[in-house]
Amino acid sequence: MNRRLMAMLVLLAGAAAGGPALCQTWPARPVKIVVPFPPGNGTDILARLMSPKMSESLHQAVIVDNR
């Protein structure tokens, strides 16, 4: 019984802590996708194909950065 009560209290505390995070505006700055490969690689092409759809759904600019 004591173990069940403790588990319920932990779950309740976790649920209460997530409330303020919902009020924040996210993302406040442009989203940057870092691609660790040179331009023209398969990973770069995939990131560049995904970025317009991500930009539409997030309502924020998405930048692909090759490093």
N, C-alpha and C positions, 0 to 999 in steps of 0.2 A: 504494500500500500504506500509506503513511504517513497519507494522508488518511482511509482507511477505519479505521485504528486510532484516529485522533483522534475520529472520529465515534462509534465504539463506546465510547470512554472517556467522552465527553460524555453519551451515553445512559445508561450505567451510573451515572454520578454523579447524573444526574437521577432515576433510579429509586431510588437509595439515599437521596436527600434526602426523598422522599415518604413513607418509612416511618414516621417519628415523627408525622406529621400524622394518620395513621390511628388513633393511640391517643388522640387528644383527644376529649373529649365536645363535640359540636356539635349544636345551638346551646345555649349555657349560659344565655342570657337569652331573653326573648320576642322573636320575629321581628316587625319593624315594616315594613309596606309603606307607603311614602310615596306618596300620590297627589297630584300637583300641580294638581288641579282641584277645584272645589267639590263638596260632597256632592250626590248625585242625578244626577251626570253618568254617561255610559256607562262611563267608566274606573273610577269609584268603584263602580258596580254590579258590574262584572266582578271587581274586587279583592275585594269583599265576598262574591261567589259562590265565589271560589277559596280564600278564607281558611279555611273549615272543613275542606276536603279537605287543604290544606297542614298544618293543625294536626294532623289525624289521622296523616298520613304522617311528620311530624317529631316527633310526641309533645311538642309545645311550643306555647304560646300564640302566635297570630298576630294582630297588631293592625293595623288599617287606619287610617292617619293622613292626613287631608286637609290640605294646606298651600296 
